[in-house]
Amino acid sequence: MGTGPTRPSGALYLRLRQSSFAVKLARYAVGSVAALLTSVAVFAVLLAAGVGTTADSVLAFIAGAVPNWVLNRRWAWRRSGELDLTREVLGYSLISLLALLASSAATGWTDALIRSHLAGNQGLRVALVTGSYVAVQGLLFVAKFIAYDAWVFTETGRFRVALRARRANHRGTHPGLAVAEPEPSDAAA
């Protein structure tokens, strides 16, 4: 018996571990799952208690947004220190608001549909409406990663660099280039 075929997955694993992008994506995924589990637990408990889907979505989203912010900023993107209020806080809040609106709309629609077709089955209603909340978060997973990586938690993202270049162009300068002072002429001396 031979030693058997080598496993290419071992080489792939090593390459992925050495890739800062893959590590960041994996950490983002772990943080997102932790936030999602927190949100889902809060959502399901509140929905079972009779709280409306809009309030459920808001409270569940807030419950998940806090650990998501901390894990993404500090762990996935390795950011610490002073916050950039415009980019980090406002950007994260804007993305969170859009995700909240999407989850509130989806859960409200699902709840109305279930109430009209499956009235009286509270357990199934909680499971299906909570499932719609999870589905929306799953759909937004990639979009949020791209926005966080390109804008919110990075100094050198393409969007950030393009924005700086655009501002510099409006001022008539180029980022990174010093404006040269005019040389005094010999005639003026």
C-alpha positions, -999 to 999 in steps of 0.1 A, spaced: 0 0 0 13 34 -9 11 66 10 -21 76 -9 -28 107 -28 -18 140 -15 -45 163 -4 -46 195 -24 -69 209 3 -39 212 26 -21 234 2 -52 255 -4 -57 258 33 -21 271 38 -25 296 9 -58 309 23 -43 312 58 -15 334 43 -40 356 24 -50 387 44 -81 389 23 -92 353 31 -84 358 68 -105 390 68 -134 373 50 -133 344 74 -133 367 104 -161 388 89 -181 355 84 -175 345 120 -185 379 133 -216 380 110 -227 345 123 -223 356 159 -243 388 152 -269 368 133 -273 343 161 -278 371 186 -303 388 163 -322 356 155 -326 347 192 -339 382 200 -362 383 170 -377 348 177 -383 355 214 -399 389 207 -420 375 179 -432 346 201 -440 371 228 -463 389 204 -442 419 196 -448 432 160 -424 424 133 -411 460 128 -402 463 165 -388 428 164 -366 437 134 -354 469 150 -345 454 184 -330 422 169 -310 443 145 -296 465 173 -288 434 194 -267 420 165 -253 453 153 -233 459 184 -212 427 184 -210 430 146 -195 464 148 -169 454 174 -159 422 157 -157 437 123 -138 468 132 -114 454 157 -110 418 146 -118 414 109 -104 448 97 -79 452 126 -89 488 132 -84 504 166 -79 539 179 -97 570 169 -129 566 149 -134 583 116 -169 595 124 -180 602 88 -167 570 72 -169 545 100 -198 555 122 -220 572 95 -211 546 69 -218 517 92 -250 533 103 -262 539 68 -255 503 57 -272 491 89 -302 513 82 -306 499 47 -303 463 60 -328 471 88 -353 485 63 -349 454 41 -354 430 70 -384 449 84 -400 449 50 -393 412 44 -405 401 79 -436 423 77 -445 409 43 -439 373 54 -459 378 86 -489 393 67 -488 364 42 -486 337 69 -513 353 90 -537 353 60 -529 318 49 -518 299 81 -538 316 109 -536 299 143 -502 282 139 -479 303 161 -449 280 160 -449 278 122 -454 315 119 -424 323 142 -402 298 123 -411 312 88 -410 349 97 -377 343 115 -365 324 84 -373 355 63 -352 376 86 -323 352 82 -327 351 44 -324 388 42 -293 389 63 -278 361 42 -285 380 10 -269 411 24 -238 393 36 -217 398 5 -230 434 -2 -221 444 34 -186 429 32 -179 448 0 -191 481 15 -172 476 47 -140 466 28 -142 493 2 -154 522 23 -162 518 60 -132 500 76 -104 508 53 -80 537 47 -69 526 13 -100 511 -3 -106 520 -39 -137 540 -31 -118 560 -4 -88 567 -28 -112 577 -56 -130 601 -32 -97 617 -21 -86 621 -57 -119 637 -66 -117 662 -37 -81 670 -47 -91 675 -83 -117 700 -72 -90 719 -52 -67 718 -82 -41 695 -65 -33 659 -67 -31 638 -35 4 630 -26 19 658 -47 33 688 -30 25 722 -45 58 737 -55 65 772 -45 76 795 -74 114 800 -76 124 836 -71 137 850 -104 171 866 -108 155 897 -123 137 905 -91 169 906 -71 
